[in-house]
Amino acid sequence: MTPTKLDANPFPYEFDVAHTALVIIDMQRDFIEPGGFGESLGNDVALLAAIVPACQAVLQSWRGIGGLVVHTREAHRADLSDCPPAKRNRGNPSLRIGDEGPMGRILVADEPGNQIIPALAPTPGEIVIDKPGKGAFYATPLHDLLQRAGITHLVFMGVTTEVCVQTSMREANDRGYDCLLLEDCTESYFPAFKQSAVDMMCAQGAIVGWTAASSQFMSALVAPDAAQR
């Protein structure tokens, strides 16, 4: 099969759907929804919520062609044995990981706020990774699962751009994956941080990965030849 070529930054990105996974980072209620942990820290969650329609459109298109989907959640065990003090105490917040928040215990697996938002909820057969760190590969089975599926390319969406998304892309790059970030399907509570992260990832000849708009990506899925023009 001829790879699909997408007009991306800093140069075209080539991928084969059969060997590509869509990775959706931490689109969780506590980060996205009003009344969640993110808002309790003084952040404007509307910035993150604004990307949901674009993410939903990409996810629907990707599912429509049978592509592999990976969802991640930043989640810790109830006893916090996988949450080191250096993470729990960082920043001296008023609410720490494991504390009772507006939607249950913060960043604890199975709590209401830890779940992926309904608009992007996983369906049967999709991979769901609970990660104790910022990166999707640290202390998770993700690399092994992708290798078994024959995956060589990853397309990223999710939040936040400069933290968990960028960390996961860098981890993926170190493991040999060719990565694409959909720019309008990722966001930060701090827009300047998002732009800096996007610029860093595709600098120096895609040192970490490529970037493109979701519309370009979906057009390539519908008409691969058109994406090359």
C-alpha positions as CSV (number, residue, x, y, z in Angstrom):
1,M,0.0,0.0,0.0
2,T,1.3,3.5,-0.9
3,P,1.7,5.6,2.2
4,T,-0.5,8.7,2.6
5,K,1.5,11.9,2.3
6,L,0.3,14.9,4.3
7,D,1.4,18.5,3.7
8,A,2.7,19.1,7.3
9,N,5.2,21.2,9.1
10,P,8.2,21.4,8.6
11,F,7.8,19.0,5.5
12,P,5.4,16.3,4.4
13,Y,4.5,13.5,6.8
14,E,4.0,10.1,5.3
15,F,2.0,7.4,7.1
16,D,0.1,4.1,6.5
17,V,-3.2,3.8,8.4
18,A,-2.5,0.2,9.1
19,H,0.7,1.1,11.0
20,T,-0.6,4.3,12.6
21,A,-2.4,4.9,15.9
22,L,-4.3,7.9,17.1
23,V,-3.2,8.8,20.6
24,I,-5.5,11.0,22.7
25,I,-3.8,12.4,25.7
26,D,-5.7,13.0,29.0
27,M,-9.0,14.4,27.8
28,Q,-10.3,13.9,31.3
29,R,-13.3,15.5,33.1
30,D,-11.1,17.0,35.8
31,F,-9.0,18.9,33.2
32,I,-11.7,19.8,30.7
33,E,-15.0,20.4,32.5
34,P,-16.1,23.3,34.6
35,G,-16.0,22.5,38.3
36,G,-13.1,20.1,37.9
37,F,-9.6,20.1,39.3
38,G,-8.2,22.3,36.5
39,E,-10.7,25.0,37.2
40,S,-10.2,24.7,41.0
41,L,-6.5,25.7,40.4
42,G,-7.7,29.0,38.7
43,N,-7.4,27.8,35.1
44,D,-9.8,28.7,32.3
45,V,-11.0,25.3,31.2
46,A,-12.9,26.9,28.3
47,L,-9.5,27.0,26.5
48,L,-9.2,23.2,26.7
49,A,-12.9,22.6,26.1
50,A,-12.7,24.5,22.8
51,I,-10.7,21.8,21.1
52,V,-13.3,19.0,21.8
53,P,-15.3,19.4,18.6
54,A,-12.1,19.1,16.4
55,C,-10.9,16.1,18.5
56,Q,-14.3,14.5,18.1
57,A,-14.3,15.0,14.3
58,V,-10.9,13.4,14.0
59,L,-11.8,10.5,16.3
60,Q,-15.0,9.9,14.2
61,S,-13.0,9.9,11.0
62,W,-10.3,7.7,12.3
63,R,-12.8,5.2,13.7
64,G,-14.5,5.2,10.4
65,I,-11.5,3.8,8.6
66,G,-10.7,1.3,11.3
67,G,-7.6,3.0,12.7
68,L,-6.2,2.0,16.1
69,V,-7.1,4.4,18.9
70,V,-5.2,4.9,22.2
71,H,-6.7,7.0,25.1
72,T,-4.6,8.0,28.1
73,R,-5.6,9.1,31.6
74,E,-3.3,10.6,34.2
75,A,-4.3,8.3,37.0
76,H,-2.8,6.9,40.3
77,R,-3.6,4.0,42.4
78,A,-6.0,4.6,45.4
79,D,-3.1,4.1,47.8
80,L,-0.9,6.6,45.9
81,S,1.9,4.0,45.8
82,D,2.8,5.1,42.3
83,C,2.8,8.8,43.1
84,P,6.1,10.0,44.5
85,P,6.2,12.9,47.0
86,A,8.2,14.9,44.4
87,K,5.1,14.9,42.3
88,R,2.4,15.1,45.0
89,N,4.0,18.1,46.7
90,R,5.2,20.0,43.7
91,G,4.0,23.6,43.6
92,N,2.5,23.5,47.2
93,P,-1.1,23.4,45.9
94,S,-4.1,23.7,48.1
95,L,-5.4,20.4,46.6
96,R,-3.0,17.6,46.1
97,I,-3.2,14.4,44.1
98,G,-5.4,12.0,46.1
99,D,-7.3,14.8,47.9
100,E,-11.0,15.1,47.6
101,G,-11.8,17.5,44.8
102,P,-14.9,18.7,43.1
103,M,-15.2,15.4,41.1
104,G,-13.8,12.9,43.7
105,R,-10.2,12.2,44.6
106,I,-7.9,14.1,42.3
107,L,-6.1,12.0,39.6
108,V,-7.1,8.7,41.2
109,A,-8.2,5.9,39.0
110,D,-11.9,5.2,38.8
111,E,-12.9,8.5,40.3
112,P,-15.5,10.5,38.4
113,G,-13.2,13.3,37.5
114,N,-10.5,10.9,36.2
115,Q,-12.7,9.6,33.4
116,I,-12.4,10.7,29.8
117,I,-15.1,13.2,28.8
118,P,-18.2,11.6,27.2
119,A,-17.7,13.3,23.8
120,L,-14.4,11.3,23.4
121,A,-15.2,8.2,25.5
122,P,-13.4,5.0,24.5
123,T,-15.4,2.3,22.7
124,P,-14.8,-1.5,23.0
125,G,-11.5,-2.5,21.5
126,E,-9.7,0.8,21.9
127,I,-6.7,0.9,24.1
128,V,-7.0,2.8,27.4
129,I,-3.7,3.6,29.3
130,D,-3.6,4.8,32.9
131,K,-0.3,6.6,33.3
132,P,1.2,7.6,36.6
133,G,3.5,10.2,35.0
134,K,3.3,12.9,32.4
135,G,4.4,10.7,29.5
136,A,2.3,7.9,28.0
137,F,5.2,5.5,27.9
138,Y,6.6,5.8,31.5
139,A,5.5,2.8,33.7
140,T,2.8,1.7,31.2
141,P,2.5,-1.2,28.7
142,L,1.9,1.2,25.7
143,H,5.2,0.5,23.8
144,D,4.6,-3.2,24.0
145,L,1.0,-2.9,22.9
146,L,2.0,-0.7,19.9
147,Q,4.8,-3.0,18.9
148,R,2.5,-6.0,18.9
149,A,0.1,-4.1,16.7
150,G,2.8,-3.2,14.2
151,I,2.5,0.5,14.8
152,T,5.3,2.8,13.6
153,H,3.5,6.2,13.4
154,L,1.5,8.1,16.0
155,V,-0.9,11.0,15.6
156,F,-1.4,13.0,18.8
157,M,-4.2,15.1,20.2
158,G,-5.0,16.1,23.8
159,V,-3.9,18.2,26.7
160,T,-1.9,19.9,27.8
161,T,0.4,20.7,24.9
162,E,3.5,21.6,26.8
163,V,3.2,19.0,29.5
164,C,1.7,15.5,28.9
165,V,1.4,15.8,25.1
166,Q,4.9,17.1,24.5
167,T,6.4,14.6,27.0
168,S,4.6,11.7,25.3
169,M,5.8,12.8,21.9
170,R,9.3,13.0,23.1
171,E,9.1,9.6,24.6
172,A,7.6,8.2,21.4
173,N,10.4,9.8,19.3
174,D,13.0,8.2,21.5
175,R,11.4,4.8,20.9
176,G,11.5,5.3,17.1
177,Y,7.9,6.4,16.3
178,D,7.2,9.1,13.6
179,C,4.9,11.5,15.4
180,L,2.3,14.0,14.1
181,L,0.6,16.6,16.3
182,L,-2.7,18.0,15.3
183,E,-2.4,21.7,16.2
184,D,-6.1,22.5,16.7
185,C,-6.6,19.3,18.7
186,T,-4.3,20.3,21.5
187,E,-4.3,23.1,24.0
188,S,-2.8,24.6,27.1
189,Y,-4.2,26.7,30.0
190,F,-1.4,29.1,28.8
191,P,-1.7,29.7,25.0
192,A,1.9,31.0,24.8
193,F,3.1,27.7,26.2
194,K,1.2,25.8,23.5
195,Q,2.7,27.8,20.7
196,S,6.2,27.4,22.2
197,A,5.8,23.7,22.5
198,V,4.4,23.3,18.9
199,D,7.4,25.3,17.6
200,M,9.9,23.2,19.5
201,M,8.5,19.9,18.4
202,C,8.8,20.6,14.7
203,A,12.0,22.7,14.8
204,Q,15.3,21.5,13.3
205,G,13.7,19.3,10.7
206,A,11.0,17.7,12.9
207,I,13.4,16.9,15.7
208,V,10.4,15.6,17.8
209,G,7.7,15.4,15.2
210,W,5.5,17.0,12.6
211,T,2.5,19.3,13.0
212,A,-0.6,19.9,10.9
213,A,-4.2,21.0,11.1
214,S,-6.9,18.5,11.7
215,S,-8.7,19.5,8.5
216,Q,-5.5,18.5,6.5
217,F,-5.3,15.2,8.3
218,M,-9.0,14.3,7.8
219,S,-8.8,15.3,4.1
220,A,-5.9,12.9,3.7
221,L,-7.9,10.1,5.2
222,V,-10.8,10.7,2.7
223,A,-8.7,11.3,-0.4
224,P,-5.0,10.4,0.1
225,D,-4.0,11.6,-3.3
226,A,-5.4,15.1,-2.7
227,A,-3.2,15.5,0.4
228,Q,-0.2,15.4,-1.8
229,R,-1.2,18.3,-4.0
